Amino acid sequence: MKIKIIDIGNSKGIRIPKALLEQLGIGNEVTLETSKDSLVIKPCRSERLNWAKAFHEMAKSGEDKLLDEYKPSSWDNEEWEWK
């Protein structure tokens, strides 16, 4: 697909067809990267997108243990209101 670069104020831009954006799952934000002589446009993904699945797998395999021993502080015992 060949498209023209357009002026947008002091910048330049391109118009990306809606069908192409939908096909790639691109919403309102993208990340831009350069690779050799290319500009790479990627959809922004939530960094926590697969955390729930990962935590579930950790629990199944017994890897969901605390790494540090929990020691309640005076704040926990005196000021925090447990409900």
N, CA, C and O atoms as a Tinker XYZ file with bonds, in Angstrom:
   332  protein
     1  N      0.850000   -1.166000    0.000000    73     2
     2  CA     0.000000    0.000000    0.000000    64     1     3
     3  C      0.898000    1.232000    0.000000    63     2     4     5
     4  O      1.833000    1.319000    0.797000    81     3
     5  N      0.629000    2.152000   -0.861000    73     3     6
     6  CA     1.390000    3.385000   -0.954000    64     5     7
     7  C      0.481000    4.542000   -0.570000    63     6     8     9
     8  O     -0.614000    4.685000   -1.113000    81     7
     9  N      0.944000    5.382000    0.385000    73     7    10
    10  CA     0.156000    6.537000    0.811000    64     9    11
    11  C      1.054000    7.761000    0.866000    63    10    12    13
    12  O      2.278000    7.642000    0.935000    81    11
    13  N      0.447000    8.925000    0.834000    73    11    14
    14  CA     1.200000   10.180000    0.853000    64    13    15
    15  C      1.412000   10.659000    2.280000    63    14    16    17
    16  O      0.567000   10.444000    3.149000    81    15
    17  N      2.536000   11.303000    2.514000    73    15    18
    18  CA     2.813000   11.953000    3.782000    64    17    19
    19  C      2.191000   13.341000    3.719000    63    18    20    21
    20  O      2.363000   14.066000    2.739000    81    19
    21  N      1.453000   13.710000    4.793000    73    19    22
    22  CA     0.740000   14.991000    4.808000    64    21    23
    23  C      1.316000   15.906000    5.877000    63    22    24    25
    24  O      1.939000   15.442000    6.831000    81    23
    25  N      1.103000   17.219000    5.712000    73    23    26
    26  CA     1.506000   18.201000    6.708000    64    25    27
    27  C      0.464000   18.249000    7.825000    63    26    28    29
    28  O     -0.741000   18.283000    7.571000    81    27
    29  N      0.955000   18.250000    9.068000    73    27    30
    30  CA     0.102000   18.417000   10.237000    64    29    31
    31  C      0.808000   19.437000   11.120000    63    30    32    33
    32  O      1.653000   19.078000   11.939000    81    31
    33  N      0.460000   20.706000   10.952000    73    31    34
    34  CA     1.159000   21.770000   11.673000    64    33    35
    35  C      2.625000   21.781000   11.268000    63    34    36    37
    36  O      2.948000   21.837000   10.081000    81    35
    37  N      3.515000   21.729000   12.260000    73    35    38
    38  CA     4.945000   21.683000   11.990000    64    37    39
    39  C      5.460000   20.258000   11.802000    63    38    40    41
    40  O      6.655000   20.043000   11.603000    81    39
    41  N      4.558000   19.298000   11.865000    73    39    42
    42  CA     4.931000   17.885000   11.765000    64    41    43
    43  C      4.440000   17.299000   10.451000    63    42    44    45
    44  O      3.848000   17.994000    9.625000    81    43
    45  N      4.690000   16.034000   10.277000    73    43    46
    46  CA     4.202000   15.270000    9.126000    64    45    47
    47  C      3.405000   14.093000    9.650000    63    46    48    49
    48  O      3.590000   13.674000   10.793000    81    47
    49  N      2.526000   13.562000    8.830000    73    47    50
    50  CA     1.724000   12.435000    9.256000    64    49    51
    51  C      1.275000   11.583000    8.095000    63    50    52    53
    52  O      1.493000   11.915000    6.930000    81    51
    53  N      0.641000   10.476000    8.437000    73    51    54
    54  CA     0.049000    9.597000    7.425000    64    53    55
    55  C     -1.365000    9.253000    7.880000    63    54    56    57
    56  O     -1.670000    9.276000    9.072000    81    55
    57  N     -2.211000    8.937000    6.923000    73    55    58
    58  CA    -3.560000    8.466000    7.230000    64    57    59
    59  C     -3.552000    6.961000    7.071000    63    58    60    61
    60  O     -3.196000    6.431000    6.018000    81    59
    61  N     -3.954000    6.278000    8.139000    73    59    62
    62  CA    -3.981000    4.816000    8.120000    64    61    63
    63  C     -5.436000    4.387000    7.968000    63    62    64    65
    64  O     -6.279000    4.802000    8.763000    81    63
    65  N     -5.746000    3.577000    6.978000    73    63    66
    66  CA    -7.134000    3.140000    6.779000    64    65    67
    67  C     -7.705000    2.444000    8.013000    63    66    68    69
    68  O     -7.025000    1.658000    8.673000    81    67
    69  N     -8.964000    2.748000    8.308000    73    67    70
    70  CA    -9.653000    2.197000    9.473000    64    69    71
    71  C     -9.622000    0.670000    9.472000    63    70    72    73
    72  O     -9.409000    0.059000   10.519000    81    71
    73  N     -9.830000    0.056000    8.329000    73    71    74
    74  CA    -9.846000   -1.407000    8.242000    64    73    75
    75  C     -8.505000   -2.002000    8.673000    63    74    76    77
    76  O     -8.462000   -3.050000    9.317000    81    75
    77  N     -7.428000   -1.336000    8.321000    73    75    78
    78  CA    -6.102000   -1.812000    8.697000    64    77    79
    79  C     -5.892000   -1.694000   10.207000    63    78    80    81
    80  O     -5.337000   -2.598000   10.830000    81    79
    81  N     -6.336000   -0.578000   10.795000    73    79    82
    82  CA    -6.240000   -0.400000   12.238000    64    81    83
    83  C     -7.038000   -1.470000   12.976000    63    82    84    85
    84  O     -6.561000   -2.033000   13.961000    81    83
    85  N     -8.239000   -1.750000   12.505000    73    83    86
    86  CA    -9.083000   -2.766000   13.135000    64    85    87
    87  C     -8.465000   -4.148000   13.007000    63    86    88    89
    88  O     -8.499000   -4.937000   13.951000    81    87
    89  N     -7.906000   -4.441000   11.855000    73    87    90
    90  CA    -7.279000   -5.743000   11.617000    64    89    91
    91  C     -6.125000   -5.983000   12.589000    63    90    92    93
    92  O     -5.910000   -7.112000   13.030000    81    91
    93  N     -5.386000   -4.932000   12.921000    73    91    94
    94  CA    -4.233000   -5.045000   13.802000    64    93    95
    95  C     -4.571000   -4.810000   15.267000    63    94    96    97
    96  O     -3.707000   -4.952000   16.133000    81    95
    97  N     -5.818000   -4.451000   15.552000    73    95    98
    98  CA    -6.227000   -4.205000   16.931000    64    97    99
    99  C     -5.645000   -2.929000   17.495000    63    98   100   101
   100  O     -5.373000   -2.845000   18.693000    81    99
   101  N     -5.451000   -1.934000   16.645000    73    99   102
   102  CA    -4.882000   -0.659000   17.080000    64   101   103
   103  C     -6.002000    0.277000   17.494000    63   102   104   105
   104  O     -6.943000    0.512000   16.737000    81   103
   105  N     -5.888000    0.815000   18.719000    73   103   106
   106  CA    -6.885000    1.748000   19.245000    64   105   107
   107  C     -6.412000    3.176000   19.094000    63   106   108   109
   108  O     -6.067000    3.613000   17.995000    81   107
   109  N     -6.395000    3.909000   20.206000    73   107   110
   110  CA    -6.051000    5.329000   20.182000    64   109   111
   111  C     -4.575000    5.624000   20.406000    63   110   112   113
   112  O     -4.151000    6.767000   20.239000    81   111
   113  N     -3.780000    4.622000   20.780000    73   111   114
   114  CA    -2.361000    4.830000   21.019000    64   113   115
   115  C     -1.539000    3.763000   20.327000    63   114   116   117
   116  O     -1.968000    2.617000   20.200000    81   115
   117  N     -0.359000    4.147000   19.883000    73   115   118
   118  CA     0.586000    3.202000   19.284000    64   117   119
   119  C      1.974000    3.491000   19.840000    63   118   120   121
   120  O      2.222000    4.551000   20.414000    81   119
   121  N      2.861000    2.539000   19.660000    73   119   122
   122  CA     4.272000    2.775000   19.938000    64   121   123
   123  C      4.991000    2.828000   18.601000    63   122   124   125
   124  O      4.675000    2.075000   17.680000    81   123
   125  N      5.961000    3.727000   18.509000    73   123   126
   126  CA     6.758000    3.863000   17.293000    64   125   127
   127  C      8.175000    3.403000   17.575000    63   126   128   129
   128  O      8.753000    3.743000   18.608000    81   127
   129  N      8.730000    2.633000   16.661000    73   127   130
   130  CA    10.110000    2.178000   16.764000    64   129   131
   131  C     10.750000    2.306000   15.395000    63   130   132   133
   132  O     10.074000    2.289000   14.366000    81   131
   133  N     12.064000    2.434000   15.407000    73   131   134
   134  CA    12.789000    2.398000   14.142000    64   133   135
   135  C     13.561000    1.089000   14.070000    63   134   136   137
   136  O     14.062000    0.590000   15.078000    81   135
   137  N     13.646000    0.555000   12.895000    73   135   138
   138  CA    14.388000   -0.677000   12.654000    64   137   139
   139  C     15.081000   -0.548000   11.309000    63   138   140   141
   140  O     14.441000   -0.603000   10.259000    81   139
   141  N     16.380000   -0.378000   11.351000    73   139   142
   142  CA    17.181000   -0.135000   10.143000    64   141   143
   143  C     16.593000    1.048000    9.395000    63   142   144   145
   144  O     16.689000    2.178000    9.873000    81   143
   145  N     15.991000    0.824000    8.245000    73   143   146
   146  CA    15.418000    1.929000    7.468000    64   145   147
   147  C     13.898000    1.899000    7.481000    63   146   148   149
   148  O     13.252000    2.338000    6.529000    81   147
   149  N     13.322000    1.374000    8.576000    73   147   150
   150  CA    11.870000    1.242000    8.660000    64   149   151
   151  C     11.327000    1.921000    9.915000    63   150   152   153
   152  O     12.017000    2.044000   10.926000    81   151
   153  N     10.097000    2.349000    9.822000    73   151   154
   154  CA     9.353000    2.850000   10.965000    64   153   155
   155  C      8.329000    1.780000   11.307000    63   154   156   157
   156  O      7.524000    1.392000   10.461000    81   155
   157  N      8.359000    1.303000   12.545000    73   155   158
   158  CA     7.470000    0.233000   12.979000    64   157   159
   159  C      6.412000    0.830000   13.892000    63   158   160   161
   160  O      6.736000    1.481000   14.886000    81   159
   161  N      5.151000    0.610000   13.557000    73   159   162
   162  CA     4.027000    1.091000   14.355000    64   161   163
   163  C      3.365000   -0.135000   14.987000    63   162   164   165
   164  O      2.933000   -1.049000   14.285000    81   163
   165  N      3.289000   -0.144000   16.326000    73   163   166
   166  CA     2.695000   -1.284000   17.034000    64   165   167
   167  C      1.577000   -0.806000   17.939000    63   166   168   169
   168  O      1.637000    0.303000   18.471000    81   167
   169  N      0.545000   -1.643000   18.120000    73   167   170
   170  CA    -0.508000   -1.266000   19.064000    64   169   171
   171  C      0.037000   -1.267000   20.478000    63   170   172   173
   172  O      0.891000   -2.087000   20.812000    81   171
   173  N     -0.447000   -0.358000   21.313000    73   171   174
   174  CA    -0.078000   -0.351000   22.726000    64   173   175
   175  C     -0.852000   -1.470000   23.407000    63   174   176   177
   176  O     -2.065000   -1.603000   23.240000    81   175
   177  N     -0.153000   -2.237000   24.146000    73   175   178
   178  CA    -0.780000   -3.313000   24.909000    64   177   179
   179  C     -0.573000   -3.021000   26.388000    63   178   180   181
   180  O      0.449000   -2.461000   26.786000    81   179
   181  N     -1.536000   -3.399000   27.183000    73   179   182
   182  CA    -1.397000   -3.247000   28.616000    64   181   183
   183  C     -0.269000   -4.154000   29.094000    63   182   184   185
   184  O     -0.216000   -5.331000   28.738000    81   183
   185  N      0.625000   -3.605000   29.895000    73   183   186
   186  CA     1.723000   -4.404000   30.413000    64   185   187
   187  C      1.214000   -5.486000   31.348000    63   186   188   189
   188  O      1.911000   -6.470000   31.598000    81   187
   189  N      0.022000   -5.316000   31.860000    73   187   190
   190  CA    -0.548000   -6.285000   32.794000    64   189   191
   191  C     -1.577000   -7.190000   32.115000    63   190   192   193
   192  O     -2.351000   -7.868000   32.790000    81   191
   193  N     -1.583000   -7.200000   30.815000    73   191   194
   194  CA    -2.605000   -7.907000   30.059000    64   193   195
   195  C     -2.739000   -9.371000   30.466000    63   194   196   197
   196  O     -3.860000   -9.854000   30.627000    81   195
   197  N     -1.650000  -10.078000   30.636000    73   195   198
   198  CA    -1.706000  -11.517000   30.928000    64   197   199
   199  C     -1.335000  -11.853000   32.362000    63   198   200   201
   200  O     -1.048000  -13.011000   32.666000    81   199
   201  N     -1.334000  -10.862000   33.251000    73   199   202
   202  CA    -0.942000  -11.112000   34.633000    64   201   203
   203  C     -1.878000  -12.100000   35.327000    63   202   204   205
   204  O     -1.407000  -12.978000   36.049000    81   203
   205  N     -3.172000  -11.981000   35.131000    73   203   206
   206  CA    -4.125000  -12.869000   35.813000    64   205   207
   207  C     -3.837000  -14.322000   35.461000    63   206   208   209
   208  O     -3.838000  -15.192000   36.333000    81   207
   209  N     -3.595000  -14.577000   34.203000    73   207   210
   210  CA    -3.287000  -15.948000   33.771000    64   209   211
   211  C     -1.974000  -16.424000   34.388000    63   210   212   213
   212  O     -1.871000  -17.562000   34.846000    81   211
   213  N     -0.971000  -15.541000   34.397000    73   211   214
   214  CA     0.328000  -15.902000   34.972000    64   213   215
   215  C      0.201000  -16.195000   36.461000    63   214   216   217
   216  O      0.800000  -17.152000   36.951000    81   215
   217  N     -0.573000  -15.385000   37.193000    73   215   218
   218  CA    -0.758000  -15.619000   38.625000    64   217   219
   219  C     -1.485000  -16.937000   38.871000    63   218   220   221
   220  O     -1.156000  -17.663000   39.808000    81   219
   221  N     -2.459000  -17.243000   38.044000    73   219   222
   222  CA    -3.191000  -18.503000   38.175000    64   221   223
   223  C     -2.235000  -19.688000   37.979000    63   222   224   225
   224  O     -2.277000  -20.656000   38.739000    81   223
   225  N     -1.385000  -19.607000   36.968000    73   223   226
   226  CA    -0.419000  -20.675000   36.700000    64   225   227
   227  C      0.574000  -20.800000   37.861000    63   226   228   229
   228  O      0.951000  -21.909000   38.241000    81   227
   229  N      0.994000  -19.662000   38.422000    73   227   230
   230  CA     1.913000  -19.700000   39.561000    64   229   231
   231  C      1.256000  -20.390000   40.755000    63   230   232   233
   232  O      1.897000  -21.187000   41.440000    81   231
   233  N     -0.014000  -20.090000   41.008000    73   231   234
   234  CA    -0.720000  -20.700000   42.129000    64   233   235
   235  C     -0.851000  -22.208000   41.924000    63   234   236   237
   236  O     -0.683000  -22.977000   42.871000    81   235
   237  N     -1.150000  -22.636000   40.699000    73   235   238
   238  CA    -1.279000  -24.072000   40.416000    64   237   239
   239  C      0.026000  -24.820000   40.656000    63   238   240   241
   240  O      0.022000  -25.969000   41.097000    81   239
   241  N      1.148000  -24.155000   40.360000    73   239   242
   242  CA     2.442000  -24.828000   40.512000    64   241   243
   243  C      3.100000  -24.548000   41.865000    63   242   244   245
   244  O      4.228000  -24.978000   42.104000    81   243
   245  N      2.402000  -23.828000   42.750000    73   243   246
   246  CA     2.930000  -23.559000   44.085000    64   245   247
   247  C      4.008000  -22.495000   44.121000    63   246   248   249
   248  O      4.770000  -22.426000   45.087000    81   247
   249  N      4.092000  -21.673000   43.106000    73   247   250
   250  CA     5.120000  -20.635000   43.039000    64   249   251
   251  C      4.604000  -19.272000   43.494000    63   250   252   253
   252  O      5.223000  -18.251000   43.195000    81   251
   253  N      3.492000  -19.241000   44.205000    73   251   254
   254  CA     2.904000  -17.963000   44.606000    64   253   255
   255  C      3.170000  -17.643000   46.078000    63   254   256   257
   256  O      2.343000  -17.017000   46.741000    81   255
   257  N      4.296000  -18.062000   46.569000    73   255   258
   258  CA     4.666000  -17.816000   47.964000    64   257   259
   259  C      5.328000  -16.452000   48.086000    63   258   260   261
   260  O      5.972000  -15.978000   47.150000    81   259
   261  N      5.162000  -15.820000   49.259000    73   259   262
   262  CA     5.833000  -14.556000   49.521000    64   261   263
   263  C      7.335000  -14.793000   49.625000    63   262   264   265
   264  O      7.772000  -15.773000   50.228000    81   263
   265  N      8.120000  -13.902000   49.043000    73   263   266
   266  CA     9.565000  -14.031000   49.101000    64   265   267
   267  C     10.130000  -13.459000   50.397000    63   266   268   269
   268  O     11.181000  -13.896000   50.865000    81   267
   269  N      9.437000  -12.489000   50.973000    73   267   270
   270  CA     9.856000  -11.886000   52.229000    64   269   271
   271  C      8.891000  -12.305000   53.326000    63   270   272   273
   272  O      7.686000  -12.420000   53.100000    81   271
   273  N      9.432000  -12.532000   54.515000    73   271   274
   274  CA     8.580000  -12.882000   55.640000    64   273   275
   275  C      7.741000  -11.665000   56.036000    63   274   276   277
   276  O      8.259000  -10.553000   56.126000    81   275
   277  N      6.449000  -11.880000   56.271000    73   275   278
   278  CA     5.563000  -10.789000   56.661000    64   277   279
   279  C      5.676000  -10.561000   58.161000    63   278   280   281
   280  O      5.476000  -11.478000   58.958000    81   279
   281  N      6.000000   -9.324000   58.537000    73   279   282
   282  CA     6.092000   -8.947000   59.946000    64   281   283
   283  C      5.220000   -7.714000   60.139000    63   282   284   285
   284  O      5.578000   -6.626000   59.688000    81   283
   285  N      4.077000   -7.872000   60.805000    73   283   286
   286  CA     3.203000   -6.716000   61.009000    64   285   287
   287  C      3.906000   -5.636000   61.828000    63   286   288   289
   288  O      4.668000   -5.931000   62.749000    81   287
   289  N      3.638000   -4.402000   61.479000    73   287   290
   290  CA     4.216000   -3.270000   62.211000    64   289   291
   291  C      3.202000   -2.766000   63.228000    63   290   292   293
   292  O      2.067000   -3.242000   63.277000    81   291
   293  N      3.617000   -1.809000   64.033000    73   291   294
   294  CA     2.681000   -1.216000   64.996000    64   293   295
   295  C      1.533000   -0.532000   64.259000    63   294   296   297
   296  O      0.402000   -0.517000   64.743000    81   295
   297  N      1.825000    0.034000   63.090000    73   295   298
   298  CA     0.762000    0.661000   62.294000    64   297   299
   299  C     -0.286000   -0.363000   61.905000    63   298   300   301
   300  O     -1.483000   -0.087000   61.986000    81   299
   301  N      0.156000   -1.561000   61.477000    73   299   302
   302  CA    -0.793000   -2.622000   61.115000    64   301   303
   303  C     -1.683000   -2.985000   62.292000    63   302   304   305
   304  O     -2.890000   -3.173000   62.137000    81   303
   305  N     -1.082000   -3.082000   63.460000    73   303   306
   306  CA    -1.819000   -3.554000   64.634000    64   305   307
   307  C     -2.652000   -2.476000   65.316000    63   306   308   309
   308  O     -3.698000   -2.776000   65.892000    81   307
   309  N     -2.201000   -1.224000   65.257000    73   307   310
   310  CA    -2.856000   -0.179000   66.029000    64   309   311
   311  C     -3.697000    0.790000   65.193000    63   310   312   313
   312  O     -4.739000    1.258000   65.653000    81   311
   313  N     -3.255000    1.092000   63.973000    73   311   314
   314  CA    -3.934000    2.127000   63.205000    64   313   315
   315  C     -4.798000    1.601000   62.054000    63   314   316   317
   316  O     -5.784000    2.236000   61.681000    81   315
   317  N     -4.445000    0.486000   61.513000    73   315   318
   318  CA    -5.195000   -0.053000   60.387000    64   317   319
   319  C     -6.506000   -0.634000   60.879000    63   318   320   321
   320  O     -6.539000   -1.346000   61.883000    81   319
   321  N     -7.578000   -0.334000   60.179000    73   319   322
   322  CA    -8.886000   -0.853000   60.543000    64   321   323
   323  C     -9.230000   -2.010000   59.606000    63   322   324   325
   324  O     -9.520000   -1.807000   58.427000    81   323
   325  N     -9.194000   -3.224000   60.153000    73   323   326
   326  CA    -9.502000   -4.407000   59.349000    64   325   327
   327  C    -11.011000   -4.587000   59.302000    63   326   328   329
   328  O    -11.678000   -4.526000   60.334000    81   327
   329  N    -11.542000   -4.806000   58.127000    73   327   330
   330  CA   -12.990000   -4.990000   57.979000    64   329   331
   331  C    -13.305000   -6.357000   57.449000    63   330   332
   332  O    -14.474000   -6.692000   57.260000    81   331
